[in-house]
Amino acid sequence: MFTHDFVRDFFETPNYSNRSTTFVPSKFAVDVKEDTASIALSVIGHDAENIDINCFEDKIEIKAKVGDKYDNEKSHPINQLISNIDETIRIGKSFDGKKASAEIKNGILLITVQRKEESKPKKLTLKVG
């Protein structure tokens, strides 16, 4: 209901000069499997060499600044989607941030963290009798 009203009001308003756009980047997505955790974060518009990732035992810090090439054309709608990144992701004691790996695909930074060996579940075999 809210979306419908917003879209209708946006397109029916003839004067767009009073409108401003503010982009609030979403945080990150996490997918935890048995032995790994994957963390995804949008880095659209950032060059890989300008993204700093610091991995600690219990957290991962990600920082990226918007480059000069976007400052000149900040009014363009696409460039308004590009923002500085300053995220700290706590991964807990079950995973080892020092053994993390990272890659960028289609503007998404994907960080994979391995579960610590001592925190992996162990299967026990029961003897009856």
C-alpha positions in Angstrom: 0.0 0.0 0.0 2.8 2.4 0.9 4.8 1.7 -2.2 1.8 2.2 -4.5 1.0 5.7 -2.9 4.7 6.7 -3.2 4.9 5.7 -6.8 1.7 7.4 -7.7 2.6 10.6 -6.0 6.1 10.6 -7.5 4.9 10.2 -11.1 1.8 12.5 -10.7 3.9 15.4 -9.3 4.8 17.7 -12.3 7.5 19.6 -10.5 10.6 17.4 -9.8 12.9 20.3 -8.9 11.9 20.1 -5.2 12.9 16.5 -4.9 16.1 15.2 -3.4 17.4 11.7 -3.2 19.2 10.1 -0.3 20.6 6.6 -0.6 21.0 4.6 2.5 23.2 1.5 1.6 21.9 -1.8 3.0 24.2 -3.6 5.4 25.4 -7.0 4.4 23.9 -10.5 3.9 25.3 -13.6 5.7 24.9 -17.2 4.8 26.2 -19.7 7.4 26.8 -23.3 6.3 28.2 -26.2 8.3 31.9 -25.3 7.9 31.9 -21.8 6.4 30.1 -18.4 6.6 29.8 -16.2 3.5 29.3 -12.4 3.9 28.1 -10.4 0.9 28.3 -6.6 0.7 27.6 -4.3 -2.2 30.7 -2.4 -3.4 29.2 -1.1 -6.7 31.3 1.8 -8.0 34.4 1.0 -6.0 37.6 -0.3 -7.5 39.1 -3.4 -5.9 42.4 -1.7 -5.1 40.5 1.0 -3.1 38.8 -1.5 -0.8 40.5 -2.2 2.5 39.6 -5.4 4.3 41.2 -6.1 7.7 40.6 -9.5 9.2 40.9 -10.2 12.9 40.2 -13.3 14.9 36.6 -12.2 15.8 35.8 -9.4 13.3 36.2 -8.1 9.8 36.5 -4.4 8.9 35.7 -3.2 5.4 36.4 0.4 4.3 36.2 2.1 0.9 36.1 5.7 -0.1 34.2 7.1 -3.1 36.7 8.0 -5.8 37.3 11.4 -7.4 35.7 10.3 -10.6 32.2 10.4 -8.9 32.6 13.7 -7.1 32.3 15.7 -10.3 29.0 14.1 -11.3 27.4 13.5 -7.9 24.1 14.8 -9.2 23.7 11.9 -11.6 21.3 9.4 -10.2 23.6 6.4 -10.7 26.4 8.1 -8.8 24.1 8.8 -5.9 24.0 5.0 -5.3 27.8 5.0 -4.6 28.8 5.8 -1.1 31.7 5.4 1.3 31.8 2.0 3.1 32.8 1.7 6.7 31.6 -1.6 8.1 32.7 -3.8 11.0 31.3 -7.3 11.0 31.6 -9.4 14.2 32.0 -13.1 13.3 32.0 -14.6 16.7 34.4 -17.1 18.3 33.4 -20.1 16.1 35.0 -18.7 13.0 38.5 -17.6 12.2 38.7 -14.2 10.6 42.4 -14.5 10.0 41.7 -17.3 7.5 39.2 -15.4 5.5 39.2 -15.1 1.7 37.6 -12.4 -0.5 36.5 -11.9 -4.1 34.4 -9.4 -6.0 31.7 -10.5 -8.5 29.3 -8.2 -10.3 29.8 -5.4 -7.7 29.3 -7.7 -4.7 32.2 -8.3 -2.2 32.0 -11.9 -1.0 34.0 -12.8 2.0 34.3 -16.5 3.1 35.3 -17.4 6.6 36.1 -20.9 7.8 34.8 -22.4 11.0 37.5 -23.1 13.6 38.4 -26.8 13.8 37.7 -26.9 17.6 34.2 -25.5 17.1 33.1 -28.0 14.4 30.5 -30.5 15.6 31.8 -33.9 16.3 29.8 -37.0 15.6 29.7 -39.7 18.3 29.0 -43.3 17.7 26.9 -45.0 20.4 27.5 -48.5 21.6 24.5 -50.4 22.9 24.8 -53.2 25.4 
